[in-house]
Amino acid sequence: MSQNERANTLSCTGCVAYIDTLGIRTDRLPTNALRRKFRDCCGTFYAGRGEYFAGHPYRITLHQPSQTALDLLSVVSEDRKMVINTVHVACDVFVDSVEEAQRLYDYFDRHFVQRWHKTRCVDYCGTTRYTKERVWGTINVVMYADRPSKITGGPCLHVEWRLSGKGLCADQEVGTVRDLMTFDLAAFCKRNMILEEVDWLLLGRQSYGNSKSKKAGPITDAKGRVFSSDRYAREGERIARSLAFQPEVDRGFTHPSAQRVRDRLSGKAWFRSTALRRISLSEVLGPGAVITSSNSFFLSTPKPTHTPTPDPHPSLSHSDDYTSTHDLLVESRVDFGGNQSISQGVAMDTDSTTFPLVLHPSYFDKGFFNIRVSHDHLVRGDKESVSLLLGDTGEVVQARITRKANQNKTTRVHGGRALSRWFQANFRESETVYVDLSKQGRWILSRSVSGSK
């Protein structure tokens, strides 16, 4: 396709870059209230335990996060350990019709080039183009044109760079939430939106120049006759046939794509990158090729609003009407583990030194328990001994504490057989014990809060 043909057939009305997916590893899970707020300002939201990741056992995934979600994430990350290990940066090129989007997709399919691609082949799954297989720690570029834009809901060409791996995200300067807030999406897309056109005549000349002569200038045969450009063109056609790629042939390619040429010939001694001419976006898309950034997404159906239910303890609950993200952060500090802050009609706030402990089977049988994240700041030191005063009997058990047992470095208390016997003699499995940490080195375990005083 010549430059004039490109200008007459391809055009766009705008280009917008945005974050399509964000994956974060953290040391603590958000509360239910915080999850609701994230779901209200994201396409979808997930939080749960992920694969092993030292110091960050939990995984948070945000699809189509709005600017409100990013601002909320910035506030929440101030006092929590968060590492970004997945970022999908997308760019939607808006067009007027589905047919124009398909023509633009066909052109990008032939001329789009990913840098540092090595020898991995382009793959197709249905109508979606992938530049790499799903390998962790790489950038996989995904492209399609048969789905509506997530920004406007209209036809578009969707190009998406999927960054995976903590190291890769850090190399791209988006490894932390703080880096994310200053990350220039438009500049990233401009830097990686590379289009190239193959000059097959020059490619044939390069191939002949390597095999026939080491000198610069015209190439001659044994009789001194100068090869004509037709000879170079035929050599270029021969190279094109040798690089034929079946998936591209099935899609109607008459010549291999620029990505295929760069992948297969970059290791050849005679190959020079001058045979690939860079094409600017404005040359292809016209005046609408200016890329801007936005995180305002199109919603085909509005999300339902949460209707607050009457609270039986209005003086103990927080309002669902937040005036700022800071107010929401204050609520999340009540219990970042997502547990209820009201147990058996007794309110437990962050200023209290007592917290309820549910006797799970491992606690009940083995005689140990973990200190809640919200109260872990009350415990000092590691590998030290502490006295446990068990209920009203006056029995004292010597226990040891350690911070190496839990991945999030919270305190675990080992009381041994003496503590497990007391649990089994006075409680049933899954009942609640209250732990009072008000006295350093001497903690009180009791059936009720009043009994611990």
CORFENMO-V321605 format. One record per residue. N is the residue number from 1. RES is the residue in one small letter. SS is DSSP state (h for helix, s for strand, l for the rest). PSI is psi in whole degrees, 0 to 359 (* if undefined). OMEGA is omega in whole degrees, 0 to 359 (999 if undefined). Layout:
n->{N,N}
res->{RES,RES}
ss->{SS,SS}
psi->{PSI,PSI}
omega->{OMEGA,OMEGA}
This chain:
n->{1,2,3,4,5,6,7,8,9,10,11,12,13,14,15,16,17,18,19,20,21,22,23,24,25,26,27,28,29,30,31,32,33,34,35,36,37,38,39,40,41,42,43,44,45,46,47,48,49,50,51,52,53,54,55,56,57,58,59,60,61,62,63,64,65,66,67,68,69,70,71,72,73,74,75,76,77,78,79,80,81,82,83,84,85,86,87,88,89,90,91,92,93,94,95,96,97,98,99,100,101,102,103,104,105,106,107,108,109,110,111,112,113,114,115,116,117,118,119,120,121,122,123,124,125,126,127,128,129,130,131,132,133,134,135,136,137,138,139,140,141,142,143,144,145,146,147,148,149,150,151,152,153,154,155,156,157,158,159,160,161,162,163,164,165,166,167,168,169,170,171,172,173,174,175,176,177,178,179,180,181,182,183,184,185,186,187,188,189,190,191,192,193,194,195,196,197,198,199,200,201,202,203,204,205,206,207,208,209,210,211,212,213,214,215,216,217,218,219,220,221,222,223,224,225,226,227,228,229,230,231,232,233,234,235,236,237,238,239,240,241,242,243,244,245,246,247,248,249,250,251,252,253,254,255,256,257,258,259,260,261,262,263,264,265,266,267,268,269,270,271,272,273,274,275,276,277,278,279,280,281,282,283,284,285,286,287,288,289,290,291,292,293,294,295,296,297,298,299,300,301,302,303,304,305,306,307,308,309,310,311,312,313,314,315,316,317,318,319,320,321,322,323,324,325,326,327,328,329,330,331,332,333,334,335,336,337,338,339,340,341,342,343,344,345,346,347,348,349,350,351,352,353,354,355,356,357,358,359,360,361,362,363,364,365,366,367,368,369,370,371,372,373,374,375,376,377,378,379,380,381,382,383,384,385,386,387,388,389,390,391,392,393,394,395,396,397,398,399,400,401,402,403,404,405,406,407,408,409,410,411,412,413,414,415,416,417,418,419,420,421,422,423,424,425,426,427,428,429,430,431,432,433,434,435,436,437,438,439,440,441,442,443,444,445,446,447,448,449,450,451,452,453}
res->{m,s,q,n,e,r,a,n,t,l,s,c,t,g,c,v,a,y,i,d,t,l,g,i,r,t,d,r,l,p,t,n,a,l,r,r,k,f,r,d,c,c,g,t,f,y,a,g,r,g,e,y,f,a,g,h,p,y,r,i,t,l,h,q,p,s,q,t,a,l,d,l,l,s,v,v,s,e,d,r,k,m,v,i,n,t,v,h,v,a,c,d,v,f,v,d,s,v,e,e,a,q,r,l,y,d,y,f,d,r,h,f,v,q,r,w,h,k,t,r,c,v,d,y,c,g,t,t,r,y,t,k,e,r,v,w,g,t,i,n,v,v,m,y,a,d,r,p,s,k,i,t,g,g,p,c,l,h,v,e,w,r,l,s,g,k,g,l,c,a,d,q,e,v,g,t,v,r,d,l,m,t,f,d,l,a,a,f,c,k,r,n,m,i,l,e,e,v,d,w,l,l,l,g,r,q,s,y,g,n,s,k,s,k,k,a,g,p,i,t,d,a,k,g,r,v,f,s,s,d,r,y,a,r,e,g,e,r,i,a,r,s,l,a,f,q,p,e,v,d,r,g,f,t,h,p,s,a,q,r,v,r,d,r,l,s,g,k,a,w,f,r,s,t,a,l,r,r,i,s,l,s,e,v,l,g,p,g,a,v,i,t,s,s,n,s,f,f,l,s,t,p,k,p,t,h,t,p,t,p,d,p,h,p,s,l,s,h,s,d,d,y,t,s,t,h,d,l,l,v,e,s,r,v,d,f,g,g,n,q,s,i,s,q,g,v,a,m,d,t,d,s,t,t,f,p,l,v,l,h,p,s,y,f,d,k,g,f,f,n,i,r,v,s,h,d,h,l,v,r,g,d,k,e,s,v,s,l,l,l,g,d,t,g,e,v,v,q,a,r,i,t,r,k,a,n,q,n,k,t,t,r,v,h,g,g,r,a,l,s,r,w,f,q,a,n,f,r,e,s,e,t,v,y,v,d,l,s,k,q,g,r,w,i,l,s,r,s,v,s,g,s,k}
ss->{l,l,h,h,h,h,h,h,h,l,l,l,l,s,s,s,s,s,s,s,s,s,s,s,s,s,l,l,l,l,l,h,h,h,h,h,h,h,h,h,l,l,l,s,s,s,s,s,s,l,l,l,l,l,l,l,l,s,s,s,s,s,s,l,l,l,h,h,h,h,h,h,h,h,h,h,h,h,h,l,l,s,s,s,s,s,s,s,s,s,s,s,s,s,l,l,l,h,h,h,h,h,h,h,h,h,h,h,h,h,h,s,s,l,l,l,l,l,l,l,l,l,s,s,s,l,l,s,s,s,l,l,l,l,l,l,l,l,s,s,s,s,s,s,l,l,l,l,l,l,l,l,l,l,l,s,s,s,s,s,s,s,s,s,l,h,h,h,h,h,h,l,l,l,l,l,h,h,h,h,h,l,l,l,h,h,h,h,h,h,h,h,l,s,s,s,s,s,l,h,h,h,h,h,h,h,h,h,h,h,h,h,l,l,l,l,l,l,l,s,l,l,l,l,l,s,l,l,h,h,h,h,h,h,h,h,h,h,h,h,h,h,l,l,l,h,h,h,h,h,l,l,l,l,l,l,l,h,h,h,h,h,h,h,h,l,l,l,l,l,l,l,h,h,h,s,s,s,s,l,h,h,h,h,h,h,h,h,h,l,s,s,s,l,l,l,l,l,l,l,l,l,l,l,l,l,l,l,l,l,l,l,l,l,l,l,l,l,l,l,l,l,l,l,h,h,h,h,h,h,h,h,l,l,l,l,l,l,l,l,l,s,s,l,l,s,s,l,l,l,l,l,l,s,s,s,s,s,l,l,h,h,h,h,h,h,l,s,s,s,l,l,h,h,h,h,h,h,l,l,l,l,l,l,s,s,s,s,s,s,l,l,l,l,s,s,s,s,s,s,s,s,l,l,l,l,l,l,l,l,l,s,s,s,l,h,h,h,h,h,h,h,h,h,h,h,l,l,l,l,l,s,s,s,s,s,l,l,l,l,l,s,s,s,s,s,l,l,l,h,h,h,l}
psi->{123,172,319,319,322,316,330,336,334,135,163,162,356,160,129,130,142,169,119,320,142,122,129,140,135,167,350,151,150,160,169,322,320,324,320,319,320,319,330,335,21,163,302,156,136,140,129,184,137,191,168,129,108,124,351,75,347,153,134,129,128,122,131,59,131,174,327,319,320,321,319,320,323,320,317,327,356,325,29,153,117,132,131,126,2,126,127,107,123,155,122,124,110,137,175,338,165,325,319,322,321,320,321,322,317,321,314,325,325,331,351,136,132,130,152,41,342,229,16,133,152,140,152,135,99,239,15,136,131,135,348,159,167,90,129,139,17,173,117,120,124,139,134,164,10,13,151,158,143,353,311,340,2,182,147,165,123,119,128,128,116,105,126,139,137,317,318,318,321,322,327,10,40,36,340,166,324,319,323,323,337,7,129,100,318,318,323,316,320,322,330,354,83,125,133,150,134,128,96,331,313,325,319,322,319,318,317,321,327,321,334,329,149,356,154,162,195,147,133,157,192,333,5,8,137,132,140,168,335,321,320,321,319,323,321,321,323,317,320,318,323,337,9,133,120,315,326,323,320,334,3,18,128,335,153,153,164,325,318,317,314,321,316,334,352,337,355,140,329,347,136,141,352,342,351,113,131,135,126,153,322,330,330,314,351,204,345,12,4,123,128,168,146,150,36,111,154,129,116,326,129,144,143,141,149,127,114,139,151,134,126,344,74,331,345,348,164,152,150,355,106,134,343,167,335,323,321,323,323,320,323,340,351,312,103,355,357,8,159,139,359,117,121,37,9,128,135,109,176,340,348,149,5,139,150,139,118,129,86,163,321,320,314,322,327,352,43,168,162,143,137,148,322,342,6,336,345,349,131,147,178,149,41,166,151,149,131,116,114,103,210,0,342,3,135,131,132,123,163,150,149,151,7,348,327,142,330,10,19,164,137,135,122,112,348,204,325,318,320,323,321,319,312,334,335,349,166,162,138,5,172,132,141,131,123,118,21,331,123,128,356,97,151,129,128,170,333,163,319,329,347,353,*}
omega->{181,181,180,178,179,183,183,188,184,176,178,180,179,178,182,176,181,177,182,180,180,178,186,170,185,181,180,179,178,177,178,179,179,177,179,180,177,180,180,183,174,172,172,183,178,175,180,179,180,177,185,178,190,178,182,187,186,183,176,181,178,175,183,178,177,178,176,178,179,177,178,178,178,179,182,185,184,182,179,177,179,177,178,178,176,176,174,179,185,175,177,176,187,177,186,184,179,179,178,177,179,178,178,177,179,180,179,179,181,191,181,182,174,179,179,182,183,186,179,185,173,182,180,174,186,179,182,181,177,179,179,171,184,180,181,180,180,175,178,181,182,183,174,182,184,179,182,179,176,179,184,185,180,180,182,165,183,176,187,176,183,179,181,179,181,182,180,178,178,178,179,177,176,185,180,179,177,176,181,183,180,183,182,182,182,180,178,180,178,182,185,177,186,176,181,180,184,172,186,177,178,178,176,178,178,181,177,181,179,187,186,185,175,183,176,178,183,179,181,176,184,181,178,180,182,178,178,178,177,178,177,180,178,176,176,177,178,178,180,179,180,180,182,183,190,178,178,177,179,180,175,179,173,177,177,180,178,178,179,179,181,181,188,185,183,179,180,182,184,185,174,183,178,177,177,182,179,178,179,180,180,178,182,190,180,184,180,185,179,183,174,181,180,174,174,190,178,178,181,176,181,179,179,178,181,177,183,177,179,182,178,178,185,182,183,185,177,180,177,180,183,178,179,177,178,177,179,178,178,179,183,180,177,176,183,178,176,180,179,180,179,182,179,174,182,181,177,180,185,180,182,176,181,178,178,180,177,183,175,184,180,176,187,185,189,174,173,175,180,175,179,179,182,181,183,179,178,182,180,174,181,180,178,179,180,179,178,176,189,174,182,183,182,179,181,179,176,181,176,181,179,178,182,184,183,181,180,175,174,189,170,183,180,178,175,184,181,180,179,177,179,175,185,181,188,184,169,181,180,171,187,173,179,183,181,182,186,182,180,178,180,183,185,175,183,181,182,180,182,182,182,182,999}
